[in-house]
Amino acid sequence: MLRIAVQAKGRLYDETMNFLEESDIKLSASKRTLLVQATNFPVEVLFLRDDDIPQTVATGVADIGIVGENEFVEKNEDAEIIKRLGFSKCRLSLAIPKDIDYPGLSWFEGKKIATSYPGVLRRFLQEKGVKADIHVIAGSVEVSPGIGLADAIFDIVSSGSTLVSNRLKEVEVVMRSEALLIGNRRLDEGKREILQELLFRMDAVRTAEDKKYVLMNAPKEKLDEIVAVLPGMKSPTVMPLAQEGWCSVHTVLDEKCFWEIIGKLKAFGAQGILVLPIEKMII
């Protein structure tokens, strides 16, 4: 049995549970349950505070964990990064009151900065040669300048709406963060085998993201031109149709270039274009 530590609530919880569900890991309990076993895979999920996950994995209480990179770097525990998961992206940034002119990092010299990430901030300031007073706060960091508790803040930024609502502006991005799959460095062979199967499922889900399966009817006389614009996994599948002079073309397209390619296909005479979502893709 492989034990995976997961954040008990919040955005990372939601995205992690969706990811596990897409990987066909079936969990029946709610997030209020501390430990729950999957019904169809040798995994049990331990729900914790996000800042407890790195230590829990490093000490072997959990075998692996899904945690924000920001927390992993802040805690600096002896666990290994197994995989970057690509969701729950955010950044750790310095922000100051929006009506203050910002000349550069020198502005922070001698200032008081409120943060929940003193380790990351301290290392950054030391690297840049800036001496500031770091004031550690657990939660609601963004209100600190407004109530006179600090001159600036160092905190997570996603959309930036929280900064705007507190009349702050982002002036320095210190690090970018995403969800990480981390692991204990001393997993036994049996647990590593389970982990490899879990990674196989996760890779199938990640590979399918932002991909569309596209089918179309194409005139044979334009087949070379149509195939030339299709960036399939290897090459598109081409099958003859009952109607003379036509064939069916099947391929996979990345969503970011989807509309550009569809326009070219139509220009070459493709018809009856059908677009389907892809749940998983195994390469």
C-alpha positions as CSV (number, residue, x, y, z in Angstrom):
1,M,0.0,0.0,0.0
2,L,1.3,3.4,-1.0
3,R,0.3,6.4,1.2
4,I,0.0,9.8,-0.5
5,A,-0.3,13.0,1.5
6,V,-2.8,15.5,0.0
7,Q,-3.8,19.0,1.0
8,A,-7.1,18.8,3.0
9,K,-8.8,21.9,1.5
10,G,-8.4,24.7,-0.9
11,R,-7.7,25.1,-4.6
12,L,-4.9,22.5,-4.5
13,Y,-7.2,20.0,-2.8
14,D,-9.8,20.4,-5.6
15,E,-7.3,20.1,-8.4
16,T,-5.5,17.1,-6.8
17,M,-8.7,15.2,-6.3
18,N,-9.8,15.9,-9.9
19,F,-6.4,14.6,-11.1
20,L,-6.6,11.4,-9.0
21,E,-10.1,10.8,-10.3
22,E,-9.0,11.3,-13.9
23,S,-6.2,8.8,-13.1
24,D,-9.0,6.3,-12.1
25,I,-8.1,6.4,-8.4
26,K,-11.5,5.9,-6.7
27,L,-12.0,7.4,-3.3
28,S,-15.3,7.3,-1.4
29,A,-14.7,9.4,1.7
30,S,-15.1,13.2,2.0
31,K,-12.2,15.6,2.7
32,R,-13.2,15.6,6.4
33,T,-11.8,12.1,6.8
34,L,-8.1,12.0,7.7
35,L,-7.2,8.8,5.9
36,V,-9.0,7.0,3.2
37,Q,-8.1,4.0,1.0
38,A,-8.8,3.8,-2.7
39,T,-11.3,1.1,-3.7
40,N,-9.5,0.0,-6.9
41,F,-5.8,0.7,-6.4
42,P,-3.3,0.0,-3.6
43,V,-3.2,3.7,-2.5
44,E,-4.4,5.4,0.7
45,V,-4.7,9.2,0.9
46,L,-3.8,11.1,4.0
47,F,-5.3,14.6,4.2
48,L,-3.1,17.3,5.8
49,R,-2.4,21.0,6.0
50,D,-0.2,21.9,3.0
51,D,2.7,23.0,5.1
52,D,2.8,19.7,6.9
53,I,3.2,17.6,3.7
54,P,6.9,18.1,3.0
55,Q,7.9,16.9,6.5
56,T,5.4,14.1,6.5
57,V,6.9,12.7,3.2
58,A,10.5,13.3,4.3
59,T,10.1,11.4,7.5
60,G,8.2,8.5,5.9
61,V,4.8,9.0,7.5
62,A,3.6,9.3,4.0
63,D,5.4,7.7,1.0
64,I,4.6,10.5,-1.5
65,G,2.7,13.7,-1.5
66,I,1.2,16.4,-3.7
67,V,2.2,19.8,-2.6
68,G,2.7,23.3,-3.9
69,E,6.3,24.1,-4.9
70,N,6.1,27.2,-2.8
71,E,5.6,25.1,0.4
72,F,8.2,22.5,-0.7
73,V,10.9,25.2,-1.2
74,E,9.9,27.0,2.0
75,K,10.1,23.9,4.2
76,N,13.3,22.7,2.6
77,E,12.8,19.1,3.7
78,D,14.8,16.1,2.5
79,A,12.3,14.7,0.0
80,E,12.7,14.2,-3.7
81,I,10.7,15.8,-6.5
82,I,9.3,13.0,-8.6
83,K,7.2,14.9,-11.0
84,R,5.9,18.4,-11.8
85,L,2.2,18.2,-12.2
86,G,1.5,21.4,-14.1
87,F,-1.6,22.5,-12.2
88,S,-2.2,25.0,-9.3
89,K,0.2,27.4,-10.8
90,C,0.9,30.6,-9.0
91,R,3.9,32.8,-8.0
92,L,5.5,34.2,-4.9
93,S,5.9,38.0,-5.3
94,L,6.7,41.1,-3.4
95,A,4.0,43.8,-3.4
96,I,3.8,47.3,-2.1
97,P,1.0,50.0,-1.8
98,K,-0.1,50.9,-5.3
99,D,0.4,54.7,-4.8
100,I,4.1,54.3,-4.1
101,D,6.7,54.8,-6.9
102,Y,8.9,51.7,-7.1
103,P,12.5,52.4,-8.2
104,G,13.7,48.8,-7.8
105,L,14.8,46.3,-5.1
106,S,16.7,49.0,-3.2
107,W,13.3,50.3,-2.1
108,F,13.0,47.4,0.3
109,E,16.2,48.3,2.2
110,G,15.3,48.7,5.9
111,K,11.6,48.1,5.2
112,K,9.3,45.7,7.1
113,I,7.9,42.9,4.9
114,A,5.0,40.7,6.1
115,T,5.0,37.1,4.8
116,S,4.1,33.5,5.4
117,Y,7.2,32.4,3.5
118,P,10.2,33.8,5.5
119,G,12.6,31.1,4.2
120,V,12.1,31.8,0.6
121,L,12.1,35.6,1.1
122,R,15.2,35.6,3.3
123,R,17.2,33.6,0.8
124,F,16.1,36.0,-2.0
125,L,17.0,39.1,-0.1
126,Q,20.4,37.7,0.9
127,E,21.1,36.9,-2.7
128,K,20.2,40.4,-3.8
129,G,22.1,42.1,-0.9
130,V,19.0,43.7,0.5
131,K,18.5,44.0,4.3
132,A,14.9,44.1,5.4
133,D,12.9,43.2,8.5
134,I,10.9,40.1,7.8
135,H,7.7,39.9,9.8
136,V,6.1,36.4,9.8
137,I,2.3,36.2,9.6
138,A,0.1,33.1,9.2
139,G,-2.7,34.1,6.9
140,S,-4.2,37.4,5.7
141,V,-0.8,38.8,4.8
142,E,-2.3,41.2,2.3
143,V,-3.9,43.4,4.9
144,S,-0.6,44.2,6.7
145,P,0.3,47.4,4.9
146,G,-3.2,48.8,5.2
147,I,-3.2,48.5,9.0
148,G,0.4,49.7,9.4
149,L,1.8,46.3,10.3
150,A,4.3,46.3,7.4
151,D,5.5,48.4,4.5
152,A,5.2,45.6,2.0
153,I,4.2,41.9,1.6
154,F,5.6,38.8,0.1
155,D,2.9,36.3,-0.7
156,I,1.2,34.0,-3.2
157,V,-0.3,35.7,-6.3
158,S,-2.6,33.9,-8.7
159,S,-4.9,36.3,-10.5
160,G,-3.8,39.4,-8.6
161,S,-7.4,40.3,-7.5
162,T,-6.5,40.1,-3.8
163,L,-3.7,42.6,-4.3
164,V,-6.0,45.0,-6.2
165,S,-8.7,44.8,-3.5
166,N,-6.1,45.7,-0.9
167,R,-4.7,48.6,-2.9
168,L,-1.4,46.8,-3.5
169,K,0.7,46.2,-6.7
170,E,3.1,43.4,-7.5
171,V,6.6,44.7,-8.1
172,E,8.9,41.6,-8.0
173,V,8.2,37.9,-8.9
174,V,10.6,35.9,-6.7
175,M,9.6,32.4,-7.8
176,R,7.0,30.5,-9.8
177,S,5.2,27.6,-8.3
178,E,3.1,24.6,-9.4
179,A,1.9,21.4,-7.8
180,L,4.7,18.8,-7.3
181,L,4.6,15.1,-6.7
182,I,7.3,14.5,-4.0
183,G,8.5,11.3,-2.5
184,N,10.4,9.8,0.4
185,R,13.9,8.9,-0.6
186,R,13.8,5.4,1.0
187,L,10.8,3.7,-0.6
188,D,11.0,0.0,-0.8
189,E,10.8,-2.0,-4.0
190,G,7.1,-2.9,-3.6
191,K,6.1,0.8,-3.1
192,R,8.2,1.9,-6.0
193,E,6.4,-0.6,-8.3
194,I,3.0,0.9,-7.2
195,L,4.4,4.4,-7.7
196,Q,5.5,3.5,-11.3
197,E,2.0,2.3,-12.1
198,L,0.5,5.5,-10.6
199,L,2.9,7.6,-12.6
200,F,1.9,5.7,-15.8
201,R,-1.7,6.7,-15.1
202,M,-0.8,10.3,-14.4
203,D,1.2,10.5,-17.5
204,A,-1.7,9.3,-19.6
205,V,-3.9,12.0,-18.1
206,R,-1.3,14.8,-18.5
207,T,-0.5,13.8,-22.1
208,A,-4.2,14.0,-23.0
209,E,-4.7,17.5,-21.6
210,D,-5.5,20.2,-24.2
211,K,-5.6,17.6,-26.9
212,K,-8.5,17.0,-29.3
213,Y,-9.3,13.9,-31.5
214,V,-10.3,15.2,-34.9
215,L,-12.0,13.3,-37.7
216,M,-12.7,14.7,-41.1
217,N,-13.7,13.8,-44.7
218,A,-11.1,14.9,-47.2
219,P,-10.8,14.9,-51.0
220,K,-8.0,12.5,-52.1
221,E,-6.7,15.1,-54.5
222,K,-5.9,17.4,-51.5
223,L,-4.7,14.7,-49.1
224,D,-1.0,15.6,-49.3
225,E,-1.7,19.2,-48.5
226,I,-4.0,18.2,-45.6
227,V,-1.6,15.7,-44.1
228,A,1.2,18.3,-44.3
229,V,-0.6,20.7,-41.9
230,L,-1.5,18.0,-39.3
231,P,0.9,17.7,-36.4
232,G,-0.3,14.2,-35.3
233,M,1.4,12.1,-32.7
234,K,3.2,10.3,-35.5
235,S,1.1,10.6,-38.7
236,P,-2.6,10.8,-39.2
237,T,-4.8,7.8,-39.9
238,V,-6.2,7.8,-43.5
239,M,-9.0,5.4,-44.5
240,P,-11.0,5.2,-47.8
241,L,-14.6,6.2,-47.9
242,A,-17.4,4.5,-49.9
243,Q,-17.7,7.6,-52.0
244,E,-15.1,7.7,-54.8
245,G,-12.4,10.3,-54.4
246,W,-12.8,10.8,-50.7
247,C,-11.2,9.5,-47.5
248,S,-11.5,9.8,-43.8
249,V,-8.6,11.4,-41.9
250,H,-8.1,11.0,-38.1
251,T,-5.6,12.9,-36.0
252,V,-4.8,14.5,-32.7
253,L,-4.5,18.3,-32.4
254,D,-3.2,20.5,-29.6
255,E,-5.9,23.0,-28.5
256,K,-3.6,26.0,-28.7
257,C,-3.2,25.6,-32.5
258,F,-6.6,24.0,-33.1
259,W,-8.4,26.9,-34.8
260,E,-5.5,27.9,-37.0
261,I,-5.2,24.3,-38.3
262,I,-9.0,23.9,-38.7
263,G,-9.0,27.0,-40.9
264,K,-6.3,25.5,-43.2
265,L,-8.1,22.1,-43.4
266,K,-11.3,23.8,-44.5
267,A,-9.4,25.8,-47.1
268,F,-8.1,22.5,-48.5
269,G,-11.6,21.1,-48.8
270,A,-12.0,19.1,-45.6
271,Q,-15.6,18.5,-44.7
272,G,-17.7,17.0,-41.8
273,I,-15.0,17.8,-39.3
274,L,-15.7,16.1,-35.9
275,V,-13.9,17.1,-32.8
276,L,-13.9,14.9,-29.7
277,P,-12.3,15.3,-26.2
278,I,-9.5,12.9,-25.2
279,E,-9.7,11.5,-21.7
280,K,-6.3,9.7,-21.6
281,M,-3.4,9.2,-24.0
282,I,-0.8,6.5,-23.8
283,I,2.3,7.1,-25.9
